[in-house]
Amino acid sequence: MTTPEALKAAAEQFLRIPARTDIPASSLPKWIQEAKAEIKPMAVDRRVMAEHLDEWMKYWDTNIRNRGRKQ
């Protein structure tokens, strides 16, 4: 697994929000602390998600993945 130090560096340098819950929010950049206070998890129907996951991932791979990269 990635170390807490590496995740903190990724947050600061690459604007990544760590998914792990063992990293104190106070050690993360202020923008993440503010975002975590404001972002509310969306309800998920896990049955629907499981039924369509492969289809959605194929769509994402084909239509979205790497589209923001400079060529």
N, CA, C and O atoms as a DFTB+ gen file, in Angstrom:
284 C
 N C O
     1  1       0.844      -1.181       0.000
     2  2       0.000       0.000       0.000
     3  2       0.887       1.242       0.000
     4  3       2.047       1.203       0.410
     5  1       0.333       2.292      -0.450
     6  2       1.037       3.564      -0.453
     7  2       1.114       4.087       0.975
     8  3       0.160       3.962       1.742
     9  1       2.233       4.661       1.320
    10  2       2.417       5.174       2.677
    11  2       1.622       6.461       2.874
    12  3       1.329       7.159       1.903
    13  1       1.269       6.784       4.115
    14  2       0.595       8.056       4.375
    15  2       1.398       9.251       3.866
    16  3       0.819      10.225       3.384
    17  1       2.711       9.186       3.969
    18  2       3.553      10.281       3.495
    19  2       3.426      10.460       1.982
    20  3       3.344      11.584       1.487
    21  1       3.410       9.340       1.254
    22  2       3.272       9.405      -0.204
    23  2       1.899       9.954      -0.592
    24  3       1.789      10.711      -1.556
    25  1       0.864       9.584       0.140
    26  2      -0.476      10.086      -0.155
    27  2      -0.582      11.578       0.133
    28  3      -1.241      12.311      -0.605
    29  1       0.065      12.028       1.202
    30  2       0.077      13.466       1.504
    31  2       0.804      14.231       0.400
    32  3       0.361      15.304      -0.010
    33  1       1.905      13.688      -0.076
    34  2       2.651      14.337      -1.160
    35  2       1.811      14.387      -2.436
    36  3       1.813      15.399      -3.137
    37  1       1.094      13.305      -2.742
    38  2       0.233      13.283      -3.926
    39  2      -0.888      14.305      -3.791
    40  3      -1.281      14.927      -4.778
    41  1      -1.401      14.483      -2.594
    42  2      -2.450      15.474      -2.364
    43  2      -1.922      16.881      -2.629
    44  3      -2.601      17.704      -3.243
    45  1      -0.724      17.144      -2.168
    46  2      -0.146      18.484      -2.321
    47  2       0.331      18.753      -3.746
    48  3       0.131      19.849      -4.270
    49  1       0.956      17.766      -4.370
    50  2       1.575      17.977      -5.677
    51  2       0.647      17.698      -6.859
    52  3       0.767      18.337      -7.904
    53  1      -0.281      16.746      -6.698
    54  2      -1.091      16.303      -7.831
    55  2      -2.597      16.437      -7.598
    56  3      -3.400      15.925      -8.378
    57  1      -2.974      17.133      -6.513
    58  2      -4.385      17.389      -6.199
    59  2      -5.200      16.109      -6.082
    60  3      -6.326      16.039      -6.575
    61  1      -4.637      15.099      -5.434
    62  2      -5.312      13.818      -5.217
    63  2      -5.863      13.773      -3.798
    64  3      -5.163      14.122      -2.847
    65  1      -7.101      13.349      -3.652
    66  2      -7.708      13.198      -2.330
    67  2      -7.562      11.737      -1.919
    68  3      -8.093      10.858      -2.598
    69  1      -6.858      11.457      -0.829
    70  2      -6.678      10.066      -0.398
    71  2      -8.014       9.432      -0.013
    72  3      -8.848      10.073       0.625
    73  1      -8.212       8.180      -0.400
    74  2      -9.426       7.448      -0.025
    75  2      -9.263       6.798       1.348
    76  3     -10.251       6.479       2.010
    77  1      -8.032       6.607       1.768
    78  2      -7.798       5.964       3.070
    79  2      -8.306       6.841       4.196
    80  3      -8.265       8.069       4.112
    81  1      -8.787       6.194       5.257
    82  2      -9.352       6.926       6.398
    83  2      -8.389       7.010       7.581
    84  3      -8.729       7.588       8.614
    85  1      -7.201       6.446       7.442
    86  2      -6.253       6.458       8.563
    87  2      -5.292       7.642       8.528
    88  3      -4.359       7.712       9.328
    89  1      -5.519       8.571       7.604
    90  2      -4.671       9.756       7.513
    91  2      -5.437      10.927       8.142
    92  3      -6.520      11.273       7.671
    93  1      -4.893      11.536       9.192
    94  2      -5.610      12.632       9.840
    95  2      -5.890      13.775       8.863
    96  3      -4.993      14.224       8.150
    97  1      -7.134      14.238       8.835
    98  2      -7.516      15.328       7.937
    99  2      -6.658      16.559       8.176
   100  3      -6.358      17.306       7.245
   101  1      -6.266      16.769       9.425
   102  2      -5.470      17.954       9.756
   103  2      -4.088      17.940       9.104
   104  3      -3.436      18.980       9.022
   105  1      -3.635      16.773       8.639
   106  2      -2.324      16.691       7.991
   107  2      -2.422      16.876       6.478
   108  3      -1.401      16.902       5.791
   109  1      -3.637      17.005       5.956
   110  2      -3.841      17.173       4.520
   111  2      -3.966      18.653       4.177
   112  3      -4.222      19.467       5.064
   113  1      -3.791      19.019       2.902
   114  2      -3.930      20.422       2.501
   115  2      -5.309      20.983       2.870
   116  3      -6.297      20.252       2.939
   117  1      -5.346      22.289       3.102
   118  2      -6.583      22.948       3.527
   119  2      -7.720      22.717       2.542
   120  3      -8.862      22.543       2.966
   121  1      -7.442      22.708       1.231
   122  2      -8.513      22.530       0.257
   123  2      -9.186      21.173       0.413
   124  3     -10.387      21.053       0.171
   125  1      -8.435      20.148       0.813
   126  2      -9.025      18.830       1.028
   127  2      -9.875      18.845       2.295
   128  3     -10.966      18.275       2.316
   129  1      -9.390      19.487       3.337
   130  2     -10.167      19.577       4.570
   131  2     -11.511      20.251       4.307
   132  3     -12.545      19.802       4.802
   133  1     -11.491      21.333       3.524
   134  2     -12.724      22.042       3.194
   135  2     -13.640      21.182       2.328
   136  3     -14.851      21.147       2.548
   137  1     -13.068      20.493       1.348
   138  2     -13.869      19.642       0.462
   139  2     -14.518      18.504       1.238
   140  3     -15.693      18.201       1.033
   141  1     -13.753      17.872       2.132
   142  2     -14.303      16.764       2.912
   143  2     -15.448      17.227       3.805
   144  3     -16.362      16.455       4.093
   145  1     -15.404      18.475       4.241
   146  2     -16.481      19.007       5.077
   147  2     -17.737      19.290       4.259
   148  3     -18.846      19.251       4.793
   149  1     -17.575      19.574       2.968
   150  2     -18.708      19.974       2.130
   151  2     -19.265      18.851       1.257
   152  3     -20.464      18.827       0.980
   153  1     -18.425      17.935       0.827
   154  2     -18.868      16.869      -0.085
   155  2     -19.658      15.826       0.710
   156  3     -19.187      15.307       1.722
   157  1     -20.851      15.537       0.233
   158  2     -21.700      14.535       0.872
   159  2     -21.789      13.314      -0.043
   160  3     -22.049      13.454      -1.238
   161  1     -21.577      12.126       0.507
   162  2     -21.658      10.917      -0.322
   163  2     -23.056      10.753      -0.917
   164  3     -24.064      11.044      -0.272
   165  1     -23.090      10.290      -2.143
   166  2     -24.341      10.046      -2.836
   167  2     -24.824       8.627      -2.534
   168  3     -24.019       7.703      -2.419
   169  1     -26.117       8.463      -2.409
   170  2     -26.673       7.128      -2.209
   171  2     -26.401       6.289      -3.462
   172  3     -26.483       6.794      -4.582
   173  1     -26.081       5.020      -3.269
   174  2     -25.759       4.138      -4.383
   175  2     -26.634       2.893      -4.300
   176  3     -26.732       2.257      -3.251
   177  1     -27.264       2.557      -5.412
   178  2     -28.011       1.310      -5.504
   179  2     -27.009       0.257      -5.970
   180  3     -26.706       0.169      -7.160
   181  1     -26.507      -0.524      -5.054
   182  2     -25.437      -1.471      -5.366
   183  2     -25.871      -2.558      -6.345
   184  3     -25.035      -3.079      -7.083
   185  1     -27.132      -2.907      -6.370
   186  2     -27.623      -3.894      -7.331
   187  2     -27.499      -3.343      -8.749
   188  3     -27.002      -4.025      -9.645
   189  1     -27.953      -2.104      -8.948
   190  2     -27.857      -1.477     -10.269
   191  2     -26.390      -1.313     -10.665
   192  3     -26.017      -1.555     -11.812
   193  1     -25.576      -0.904      -9.716
   194  2     -24.162      -0.731      -9.998
   195  2     -23.533      -2.056     -10.442
   196  3     -22.789      -2.090     -11.422
   197  1     -23.828      -3.135      -9.731
   198  2     -23.261      -4.440     -10.075
   199  2     -23.750      -4.915     -11.440
   200  3     -22.988      -5.510     -12.203
   201  1     -25.012      -4.654     -11.746
   202  2     -25.579      -5.099     -13.016
   203  2     -24.965      -4.379     -14.223
   204  3     -24.887      -4.957     -15.307
   205  1     -24.532      -3.130     -14.049
   206  2     -24.082      -2.316     -15.180
   207  2     -22.598      -1.954     -15.157
   208  3     -22.122      -1.245     -16.044
   209  1     -21.872      -2.425     -14.165
   210  2     -20.489      -2.004     -13.989
   211  2     -19.627      -2.267     -15.223
   212  3     -18.907      -1.374     -15.668
   213  1     -19.689      -3.464     -15.778
   214  2     -18.857      -3.779     -16.950
   215  2     -19.200      -2.861     -18.120
   216  3     -18.311      -2.357     -18.806
   217  1     -20.486      -2.650     -18.338
   218  2     -20.943      -1.773     -19.425
   219  2     -20.422      -0.348     -19.227
   220  3     -19.928       0.269     -20.171
   221  1     -20.531       0.172     -18.008
   222  2     -20.095       1.540     -17.726
   223  2     -18.580       1.672     -17.844
   224  3     -18.078       2.680     -18.341
   225  1     -17.854       0.656     -17.390
   226  2     -16.394       0.715     -17.479
   227  2     -15.938       0.669     -18.934
   228  3     -14.969       1.341     -19.288
   229  1     -16.603      -0.100     -19.780
   230  2     -16.263      -0.130     -21.204
   231  2     -16.509       1.234     -21.831
   232  3     -15.705       1.713     -22.632
   233  1     -17.629       1.859     -21.461
   234  2     -17.930       3.200     -21.972
   235  2     -16.847       4.182     -21.530
   236  3     -16.354       4.976     -22.331
   237  1     -16.482       4.120     -20.245
   238  2     -15.462       5.028     -19.712
   239  2     -14.135       4.824     -20.435
   240  3     -13.490       5.794     -20.836
   241  1     -13.728       3.575     -20.604
   242  2     -12.470       3.286     -21.303
   243  2     -12.478       3.825     -22.728
   244  3     -11.472       4.356     -23.198
   245  1     -13.609       3.691     -23.416
   246  2     -13.714       4.094     -24.811
   247  2     -13.870       5.600     -24.989
   248  3     -13.282       6.175     -25.905
   249  1     -14.645       6.238     -24.139
   250  2     -15.053       7.623     -24.375
   251  2     -14.443       8.678     -23.457
   252  3     -14.453       9.864     -23.787
   253  1     -13.923       8.265     -22.328
   254  2     -13.495       9.257     -21.335
   255  2     -12.021       9.134     -20.967
   256  3     -11.320      10.143     -20.894
   257  1     -11.554       7.948     -20.742
   258  2     -10.194       7.712     -20.252
   259  2      -9.152       8.420     -21.113
   260  3      -9.153       8.307     -22.338
   261  1      -8.271       9.146     -20.449
   262  2      -7.132       9.855     -21.077
   263  2      -7.524      10.985     -22.026
   264  3      -6.665      11.487     -22.751
   265  1      -8.776      11.398     -22.047
   266  2      -9.199      12.483     -22.939
   267  2      -8.638      13.827     -22.514
   268  3      -8.503      14.725     -23.346
   269  1      -8.305      13.989     -21.235
   270  2      -7.788      15.252     -20.758
   271  2      -6.288      15.419     -20.938
   272  3      -5.754      16.504     -20.705
   273  1      -5.617      14.379     -21.341
   274  2      -4.160      14.439     -21.527
   275  2      -3.822      15.190     -22.791
   276  3      -4.517      15.102     -23.803
   277  1      -2.734      15.933     -22.705
   278  2      -2.224      16.608     -23.900
   279  2      -1.526      15.589     -24.770
   280  3      -0.804      14.725     -24.272
   281  1      -1.738      15.688     -26.052
   282  2      -1.152      14.740     -26.991
   283  2       0.253      15.139     -27.346
   284  3       0.910      14.455     -28.130
